Amino acid sequence: MSDLAIWDAGPPPPAPARFNIARYALGQGPEDRVALEIIAHPDAPPERWRVGALGAAIGGTMTGLAARGVAPGDRVLLSVGHSVDFPILFLAAAGMGAVPIPLSTQLTAGEVARISALAGARLRIGSPALPGEAVDLPTARGWRELAPAPFADTCADAPAYMVFTSGTGGAPKGVLHAHRAAWARRMMWADWYGLKPGDRVLHAGAFNWTFTLGTGLIDPWAAGATALIYTGPGDRRVWSEIARRHGPTHFAAVPGIFRQILDADTAKGEAFATVRSALTAGEALPPGLAARWQAATGRPLLSALGMSEVSTYVSDRPDGQRALAQHGRRIAILDDATDRPVTRGVAGRLAVSARDPGLMLGYWRGDGPVLPLSGDWFLTGDRAIMAADGSVTWVGRSDSLLNAQGYRVAPEEVEAVLLSHPSVADALVVDLPVRADLTILAAFVTPTEDVPVAELKSHCAQHLAAYKCPREIRFRSALPRNARGKRDRKALVQTEGWSPP
């Protein structure tokens, strides 16, 4: 075995040449199979959607979109919240060959307008207050009753959907994926999920989050399993009761949800008796959390590493192996200066092969995607170490992106909003450790005059989605800077953050 930090887990499974993400998602099992159960309350019967009903609703919605002038390749913004409206509209737009763009409903009107302009959106659904072409949800729901249109005969490399993530310069970046991205997710089924027909997958995320879309909906449907989504009010005690009553075989959530369940002392073995494994991604797994979960429930907590640009590609496996590239993936740890593989055991930049079928088509640049590569590699922005056995340990980000509630946030975007306040002279936003297993988005501000914290938080809320707003704001007479005069986030975290006693 080479001592270079390269892992080649064999060739990826080739996608069919003609491939459509919506047809693929609905193509498994009989039409009367229950594909989705929406749980509004643990005690209430779930709202059940069968494959046939979903297919009819999606087909009719494709007819409605076409009647509004949407054509293959057009971008369609979806700001529809946590309901079945989202998967129906998403798969209808992709199924007809258009490009759906899911948006968080927490985004402000200004943020949505900027994304709409950047994407060149043809239509917006769920944002009727904005100027331009828009459709409200009652109208979109009415499309479900129309005669269904056939799925477009798309090729595997055709654009299928776009997600926006924060960029290092503070501006949102459009990540454009091909239809083949759904097929590439099959590499996770054996090497992370252990997913098979008849399984029941409970996901704690919202419908319009890409983690939920892939792990919680498309993968279960394509595998002949059932997706379970909770839409009731947030309560850390609810997940154990849902698991007890609805019998999931898999439970997926960000690490923070598992920590909340453990802190509430509801992670009992009997509650999760049907769960073969719990799945977590979206942010770094705090030390000791997997062991706590295993001890409390008797079930493994399997973590995965990924990003919007390529989804998850390194994961813990159901057989107990930890942090390995999935079969079909090719990854490497590259030297900062040369972009050549380092030796195993040395930290460097984590890269994914350009051949990976799950890799995005590129970042949207007005009239098409641009895929930045370094030779045969896509640089993920993560730093990692590959051990002798090929396992990967994440050691941080190469850029300045922060992680807030599972979302990637560019601190420069938040700082720009704070600096637009007339009483702020300087600002620095960081991921601040407040205890061993918890970090929060915090802002350190140098004011020009006395200003209440509440006023600054209100100012942020007017211009930013809630998950981008600092949880804590602290005042400082000056902010640390390095030898080149640049503000020093690392120094600030080291002096202000929690440290072990």
C-alpha positions as CSV (number, residue, x, y, z in Angstrom):
1,M,0.0,0.0,0.0
2,S,1.3,3.5,-0.9
3,D,2.2,5.8,1.9
4,L,0.7,8.7,-0.1
5,A,-2.5,10.1,1.2
6,I,-4.7,8.9,-1.7
7,W,-7.6,6.6,-1.4
8,D,-9.2,5.0,-4.5
9,A,-12.2,2.9,-3.5
10,G,-12.8,1.6,-7.0
11,P,-14.7,3.1,-10.0
12,P,-18.0,4.8,-9.3
13,P,-21.2,3.1,-10.5
14,P,-22.0,4.6,-13.9
15,A,-25.3,6.4,-14.1
16,P,-27.6,5.5,-17.1
17,A,-26.9,7.8,-20.0
18,R,-30.6,8.9,-20.0
19,F,-31.5,9.7,-16.4
20,N,-34.0,11.9,-14.7
21,I,-33.9,12.5,-10.9
22,A,-37.7,12.6,-10.5
23,R,-38.4,9.4,-12.5
24,Y,-35.6,7.7,-10.5
25,A,-36.9,8.8,-7.1
26,L,-40.4,7.4,-7.9
27,G,-39.4,4.4,-9.8
28,Q,-39.1,1.8,-7.0
29,G,-41.9,-0.5,-5.9
30,P,-45.7,-0.6,-6.6
31,E,-47.8,2.6,-6.8
32,D,-49.6,1.7,-3.6
33,R,-46.3,1.6,-1.6
34,V,-46.2,4.3,1.2
35,A,-43.3,6.5,0.3
36,L,-43.8,9.3,2.8
37,E,-45.3,9.7,6.2
38,I,-45.6,13.3,7.6
39,I,-45.8,13.4,11.4
40,A,-47.4,16.5,12.8
41,H,-47.6,15.1,16.3
42,P,-46.2,11.9,17.8
43,D,-49.7,10.8,18.9
44,A,-51.5,11.7,15.7
45,P,-51.8,9.3,12.7
46,P,-49.3,10.4,10.0
47,E,-50.3,11.9,6.7
48,R,-49.4,9.1,4.2
49,W,-48.4,9.7,0.6
50,R,-48.2,6.6,-1.7
51,V,-45.9,6.5,-4.8
52,G,-48.9,6.7,-7.2
53,A,-50.3,9.8,-5.5
54,L,-46.9,11.5,-5.4
55,G,-46.4,10.7,-9.0
56,A,-49.7,12.2,-10.0
57,A,-49.2,15.3,-8.0
58,I,-45.7,15.8,-9.5
59,G,-46.9,15.1,-13.0
60,G,-49.8,17.6,-12.7
61,T,-47.4,20.2,-11.2
62,M,-45.1,19.8,-14.2
63,T,-48.2,20.7,-16.4
64,G,-48.8,23.8,-14.3
65,L,-45.2,24.9,-14.5
66,A,-45.2,24.5,-18.3
67,A,-48.4,26.6,-18.5
68,R,-46.6,29.4,-16.6
69,G,-44.0,29.4,-19.3
70,V,-41.3,27.4,-17.5
71,A,-39.1,25.5,-20.0
72,P,-36.2,23.1,-19.6
73,G,-33.1,24.9,-18.2
74,D,-35.2,27.7,-16.5
75,R,-34.4,28.3,-12.9
76,V,-37.3,28.2,-10.4
77,L,-36.9,29.5,-6.9
78,L,-38.7,27.5,-4.2
79,S,-39.4,29.2,-0.9
80,V,-42.2,27.0,0.4
81,G,-41.3,26.0,4.0
82,H,-41.6,22.7,5.8
83,S,-44.4,20.8,4.0
84,V,-45.0,18.3,1.3
85,D,-45.2,21.2,-1.1
86,F,-41.5,21.2,-1.3
87,P,-40.7,17.7,-2.6
88,I,-43.6,17.9,-5.1
89,L,-42.5,21.2,-6.5
90,F,-38.8,20.3,-6.4
91,L,-39.3,17.0,-8.3
92,A,-41.8,18.5,-10.7
93,A,-39.4,21.3,-11.7
94,A,-36.4,18.9,-12.1
95,G,-38.6,16.3,-13.7
96,M,-39.6,18.6,-16.5
97,G,-36.0,19.6,-17.1
98,A,-36.0,22.9,-15.3
99,V,-33.7,23.7,-12.4
100,P,-35.3,24.1,-8.9
101,I,-33.5,26.2,-6.4
102,P,-34.6,25.5,-2.8
103,L,-34.3,28.5,-0.4
104,S,-34.6,28.7,3.4
105,T,-37.8,30.6,4.4
106,Q,-35.6,32.4,6.9
107,L,-34.0,34.5,4.1
108,T,-35.0,38.1,4.0
109,A,-36.7,39.6,0.9
110,G,-33.4,41.3,0.1
111,E,-31.4,38.0,0.2
112,V,-34.0,36.3,-2.0
113,A,-34.0,39.1,-4.5
114,R,-30.2,38.9,-4.7
115,I,-30.2,35.2,-5.3
116,S,-33.0,35.5,-7.9
117,A,-31.0,38.1,-9.8
118,L,-27.8,36.0,-9.6
119,A,-29.6,32.8,-10.8
120,G,-31.6,34.5,-13.5
121,A,-34.8,32.9,-12.1
122,R,-37.7,32.5,-14.4
123,L,-40.3,31.9,-11.6
124,R,-40.6,32.1,-7.9
125,I,-42.9,30.0,-5.8
126,G,-43.9,31.0,-2.3
127,S,-42.5,34.6,-2.5
128,P,-45.5,36.6,-3.8
129,A,-44.4,39.8,-2.0
130,L,-41.3,40.2,-4.2
131,P,-41.5,41.9,-7.6
132,G,-41.5,39.9,-10.8
133,E,-42.9,36.6,-11.8
134,A,-44.2,34.8,-8.7
135,V,-46.8,32.1,-7.8
136,D,-48.3,31.6,-4.4
137,L,-48.7,28.2,-2.8
138,P,-52.5,27.8,-3.2
139,T,-52.1,28.2,-6.9
140,A,-49.2,25.8,-7.0
141,R,-51.2,23.2,-5.0
142,G,-54.0,23.5,-7.6
143,W,-51.6,22.2,-10.3
144,R,-51.6,18.8,-8.7
145,E,-55.1,18.1,-10.1
146,L,-54.0,18.8,-13.7
147,A,-53.4,16.0,-16.2
148,P,-49.8,14.8,-15.6
149,A,-47.0,15.6,-18.0
150,P,-44.4,13.0,-18.8
151,F,-40.9,13.3,-17.4
152,A,-38.3,15.0,-19.6
153,D,-35.9,12.7,-21.3
154,T,-32.8,14.2,-19.7
155,C,-29.2,13.0,-19.9
156,A,-27.4,12.2,-16.7
157,D,-25.2,15.3,-17.0
158,A,-28.0,17.8,-17.6
159,P,-28.6,20.4,-14.9
160,A,-31.1,19.2,-12.3
161,Y,-31.1,21.6,-9.3
162,M,-29.1,24.4,-7.7
163,V,-28.4,25.1,-4.0
164,F,-27.0,28.3,-2.7
165,T,-24.3,28.3,0.0
166,S,-22.2,31.1,1.5
167,G,-19.0,31.9,-0.3
168,T,-15.7,33.0,1.3
169,G,-16.2,36.5,-0.1
170,G,-19.5,37.0,1.7
171,A,-21.7,36.5,-1.4
172,P,-23.9,33.5,-1.9
173,K,-22.6,30.9,-4.4
174,G,-24.9,28.8,-6.6
175,V,-24.0,25.1,-6.6
176,L,-25.4,23.5,-9.8
177,H,-25.9,19.7,-9.7
178,A,-26.6,17.3,-12.5
179,H,-29.3,14.6,-12.5
180,R,-26.5,12.0,-12.0
181,A,-26.0,13.4,-8.5
182,A,-29.0,11.4,-7.3
183,W,-27.5,8.2,-8.8
184,A,-24.1,8.9,-7.2
185,R,-25.8,8.8,-3.7
186,R,-26.1,5.0,-4.1
187,M,-22.5,4.9,-2.9
188,M,-23.8,5.9,0.6
189,W,-26.4,3.2,0.8
190,A,-24.0,0.4,1.7
191,D,-21.1,2.5,3.1
192,W,-23.1,4.7,5.4
193,Y,-26.8,3.9,5.7
194,G,-27.1,0.2,5.2
195,L,-30.2,1.1,3.4
196,K,-32.5,-1.5,1.9
197,P,-36.1,-1.9,0.7
198,G,-38.7,-1.8,3.4
199,D,-36.6,0.5,5.7
200,R,-38.2,3.5,7.4
201,V,-35.9,6.6,7.5
202,L,-36.8,9.3,10.1
203,H,-35.0,12.6,9.3
204,A,-35.0,15.5,11.8
205,G,-34.4,18.2,9.2
206,A,-36.8,20.4,7.2
207,F,-38.0,19.4,3.8
208,N,-36.1,22.2,2.0
209,W,-32.7,21.4,3.4
210,T,-30.4,19.4,1.1
211,F,-29.5,16.9,3.9
212,T,-33.2,16.1,4.2
213,L,-33.8,16.1,0.5
214,G,-31.1,13.5,-0.2
215,T,-30.8,11.3,3.0
216,G,-34.4,11.8,4.1
217,L,-36.4,11.7,0.8
218,I,-34.8,10.8,-2.5
219,D,-32.6,7.9,-1.1
220,P,-35.4,6.2,0.8
221,W,-37.8,6.5,-2.2
222,A,-35.2,5.3,-4.7
223,A,-34.3,2.3,-2.5
224,G,-38.0,1.3,-1.9
225,A,-38.0,2.6,1.7
226,T,-40.4,5.0,3.5
227,A,-39.4,8.5,4.5
228,L,-40.7,9.9,7.9
229,I,-40.6,13.6,8.4
230,Y,-41.7,15.5,11.5
231,T,-43.4,18.9,10.9
232,G,-44.5,19.8,14.4
233,P,-43.1,22.3,16.8
234,G,-39.5,21.9,17.9
235,D,-39.0,20.0,21.1
236,R,-35.9,17.9,22.0
237,R,-38.1,15.4,23.8
238,V,-40.2,14.6,20.8
239,W,-37.7,12.4,18.8
240,S,-37.7,9.6,21.3
241,E,-41.5,9.4,21.3
242,I,-41.6,9.5,17.5
243,A,-39.1,6.7,17.3
244,R,-41.1,4.7,19.8
245,R,-44.4,5.1,18.0
246,H,-43.4,5.0,14.4
247,G,-40.6,2.4,14.3
248,P,-37.9,3.9,12.1
249,T,-35.0,1.7,11.1
250,H,-32.7,4.8,10.6
251,F,-32.7,8.2,12.3
252,A,-30.8,11.1,10.6
253,A,-30.0,14.5,12.2
254,V,-27.3,17.0,12.7
255,P,-25.1,16.4,15.8
256,G,-26.9,19.1,17.8
257,I,-30.1,17.1,17.7
258,F,-28.4,14.0,19.2
259,R,-26.8,16.1,21.9
260,Q,-30.2,17.6,22.8
261,I,-31.8,14.2,23.0
262,L,-29.0,13.0,25.3
263,D,-29.2,16.2,27.4
264,A,-33.0,15.7,27.8
265,D,-32.3,12.1,29.1
266,T,-34.7,10.7,26.5
267,A,-32.2,8.6,24.6
268,K,-33.4,5.2,25.9
269,G,-32.8,1.9,24.3
270,E,-36.5,1.0,24.2
271,A,-37.3,4.2,22.4
272,F,-34.9,3.5,19.6
273,A,-35.3,-0.3,19.6
274,T,-36.1,-0.5,15.9
275,V,-33.3,1.8,14.8
276,R,-30.3,-0.1,13.3
277,S,-28.2,3.0,13.1
278,A,-28.3,6.8,13.6
279,L,-26.8,9.0,10.9
280,T,-25.3,12.4,11.3
281,A,-23.7,15.0,9.1
282,G,-23.9,18.8,8.4
283,E,-21.3,19.8,11.1
284,A,-18.4,18.3,13.0
285,L,-19.2,15.6,15.4
286,P,-18.3,16.7,19.0
287,P,-15.8,14.4,20.8
288,G,-17.5,11.7,22.8
289,L,-21.0,12.2,21.3
290,A,-21.0,9.0,19.4
291,A,-19.9,7.0,22.5
292,R,-22.6,8.7,24.6
293,W,-25.3,7.8,22.1
294,Q,-24.1,4.2,21.8
295,A,-24.0,3.8,25.6
296,A,-27.5,5.3,26.0
297,T,-29.3,3.6,23.1
298,G,-27.2,0.6,22.2
299,R,-27.2,1.8,18.6
300,P,-24.2,3.2,16.6
301,L,-24.1,6.9,15.6
302,L,-22.5,7.0,12.1
303,S,-21.0,10.3,11.0
304,A,-20.3,11.4,7.4
305,L,-18.2,14.2,5.9
306,G,-19.4,16.1,2.9
307,M,-20.4,19.4,1.4
308,S,-23.1,20.9,-0.8
309,E,-20.7,20.6,-3.8
310,V,-20.4,16.8,-3.6
311,S,-22.6,15.6,-0.8
312,T,-21.1,13.0,1.7
313,Y,-18.2,11.0,0.5
314,V,-16.4,9.9,3.7
315,S,-18.4,8.0,6.3
316,D,-18.5,5.6,9.2
317,R,-19.7,2.3,8.0
318,P,-22.4,0.0,9.4
319,D,-19.8,-2.8,9.9
320,G,-17.9,-0.5,12.4
321,Q,-15.2,0.9,10.2
322,R,-14.7,4.6,10.8
323,A,-14.3,7.6,8.4
324,L,-13.4,5.8,5.1
325,A,-14.1,7.0,1.6
326,Q,-17.1,5.2,0.2
327,H,-16.6,2.6,-2.6
328,G,-16.6,4.5,-5.9
329,R,-14.9,7.5,-4.4
330,R,-11.3,8.8,-5.0
331,I,-10.0,11.3,-2.5
332,A,-6.6,12.7,-1.5
333,I,-4.9,15.0,1.0
334,L,-2.9,17.6,-0.9
335,D,0.0,19.8,0.1
336,D,-0.8,23.5,0.5
337,A,1.9,24.7,-1.8
338,T,2.1,22.1,-4.5
339,D,-1.3,20.4,-4.6
340,R,0.4,17.1,-4.7
341,P,-0.5,14.3,-2.3
342,V,1.2,14.4,1.1
343,T,2.2,11.3,3.0
344,R,-0.3,9.6,5.3
345,G,-0.4,11.1,8.7
346,V,0.3,14.7,7.5
347,A,-2.4,17.4,7.4
348,G,-3.3,19.0,4.1
349,R,-6.1,20.0,1.9
350,L,-8.9,17.5,1.4
351,A,-9.7,16.9,-2.3
352,V,-12.2,14.8,-4.3
353,S,-11.6,13.4,-7.7
354,A,-13.0,15.3,-10.7
355,R,-14.5,12.0,-11.9
356,D,-16.8,11.7,-8.9
357,P,-20.4,11.4,-10.3
358,G,-21.7,13.3,-7.2
359,L,-19.5,16.4,-7.9
360,M,-21.4,19.5,-9.0
361,L,-21.4,20.8,-12.5
362,G,-19.9,24.0,-11.1
363,Y,-20.6,27.3,-9.4
364,W,-23.2,29.3,-11.3
365,R,-21.7,32.3,-13.1
366,G,-24.6,34.1,-14.8
367,D,-25.0,32.0,-17.9
368,G,-23.6,28.6,-16.8
369,P,-21.5,26.7,-14.3
370,V,-17.7,27.0,-13.7
371,L,-16.0,24.0,-12.0
372,P,-12.8,25.0,-10.3
373,L,-10.2,22.2,-10.4
374,S,-6.6,21.8,-9.4
375,G,-5.5,19.2,-12.0
376,D,-7.7,16.2,-11.5
377,W,-8.9,17.3,-8.1
378,F,-11.7,19.5,-6.6
379,L,-10.5,21.2,-3.4
380,T,-13.2,20.9,-0.8
381,G,-11.9,23.7,1.5
382,D,-11.6,21.2,4.3
383,R,-8.3,20.2,6.0
384,A,-7.8,16.6,7.0
385,I,-5.3,13.9,7.8
386,M,-5.4,10.4,6.3
387,A,-4.1,7.6,8.5
388,A,-2.2,4.5,7.4
389,D,-5.5,2.5,7.2
390,G,-7.1,5.2,5.0
391,S,-9.4,6.7,7.6
392,V,-9.8,10.4,7.4
393,T,-9.8,12.9,10.4
394,W,-11.2,16.3,9.7
395,V,-9.1,19.1,11.2
396,G,-10.8,22.3,10.1
397,R,-11.6,24.5,7.2
398,S,-9.0,25.9,4.8
399,D,-11.1,29.1,4.3
400,S,-13.1,31.1,6.8
401,L,-16.5,29.6,6.4
402,L,-18.3,29.0,9.7
403,N,-20.9,26.4,10.6
404,A,-24.1,27.6,12.2
405,Q,-26.9,25.1,12.9
406,G,-25.6,22.9,10.1
407,Y,-25.5,25.8,7.6
408,R,-22.3,27.2,6.1
409,V,-22.0,30.9,6.9
410,A,-19.5,33.4,5.5
411,P,-18.4,35.6,8.4
412,E,-17.7,38.4,6.0
413,E,-21.4,38.6,5.1
414,V,-22.4,39.0,8.7
415,E,-19.6,41.5,9.4
416,A,-20.7,43.6,6.4
417,V,-24.2,43.8,7.9
418,L,-22.9,44.8,11.4
419,L,-20.5,47.4,9.8
420,S,-23.5,49.0,8.0
421,H,-24.8,50.0,11.4
422,P,-23.8,53.7,12.1
423,S,-22.6,52.8,15.7
424,V,-20.2,50.0,14.6
425,A,-16.6,50.8,13.7
426,D,-15.2,47.2,13.5
427,A,-16.7,43.7,13.7
428,L,-15.4,40.2,13.7
429,V,-17.6,37.1,13.5
430,V,-16.4,33.7,14.8
431,D,-17.5,30.2,15.7
432,L,-17.1,30.6,19.5
433,P,-16.7,27.5,21.7
434,V,-18.8,27.9,24.8
435,R,-18.3,24.4,26.1
436,A,-16.6,21.2,25.1
437,D,-19.4,20.1,22.7
438,L,-21.0,23.4,21.6
439,T,-20.0,26.4,19.5
440,I,-22.1,29.4,18.7
441,L,-22.0,32.1,16.0
442,A,-20.7,35.2,17.9
443,A,-19.8,38.7,16.9
444,F,-17.2,40.9,18.5
445,V,-17.9,44.6,17.9
446,T,-15.9,47.8,18.4
447,P,-18.6,50.5,18.7
448,T,-18.3,54.2,18.0
449,E,-20.8,55.0,20.7
450,D,-23.0,53.3,23.2
451,V,-25.4,51.0,21.4
452,P,-27.6,48.2,22.9
453,V,-26.9,44.7,21.9
454,A,-30.6,44.2,21.2
455,E,-30.4,47.0,18.6
456,L,-27.5,45.3,16.8
457,K,-29.3,41.9,16.9
458,S,-32.5,43.6,15.5
459,H,-30.3,45.2,12.7
460,C,-28.9,41.8,11.8
461,A,-32.4,40.2,11.8
462,Q,-33.6,42.8,9.2
463,H,-30.9,41.9,6.7
464,L,-30.0,38.2,7.4
465,A,-31.6,34.8,7.8
466,A,-32.0,33.8,11.4
467,Y,-29.3,31.2,11.2
468,K,-26.8,33.8,10.0
469,C,-27.5,36.1,13.0
470,P,-25.0,36.1,15.8
471,R,-26.3,34.3,18.9
472,E,-24.1,36.5,21.1
473,I,-22.6,40.0,20.5
474,R,-19.7,41.3,22.7
475,F,-18.1,44.7,22.7
476,R,-14.4,45.2,22.6
477,S,-12.3,48.4,22.4
478,A,-10.2,46.8,19.7
479,L,-10.0,43.5,17.8
480,P,-6.9,41.4,17.4
481,R,-4.9,41.8,14.2
482,N,-2.0,39.8,12.7
483,A,1.4,41.1,11.5
484,R,-0.2,42.1,8.2
485,G,-2.9,44.1,9.9
486,K,-5.7,41.7,9.1
487,R,-8.2,40.8,11.8
488,D,-7.3,37.6,13.5
489,R,-10.2,35.2,14.1
490,K,-8.0,32.4,15.5
491,A,-6.5,34.7,18.1
492,L,-9.9,36.0,19.1
493,V,-11.3,32.4,19.6
494,Q,-8.2,31.4,21.6
495,T,-8.6,34.3,24.0
496,E,-12.4,34.4,24.2
497,G,-13.6,30.9,23.8
498,W,-14.1,28.1,26.2
499,S,-11.0,26.0,27.1
500,P,-10.7,22.8,29.1
501,P,-10.4,23.3,32.8
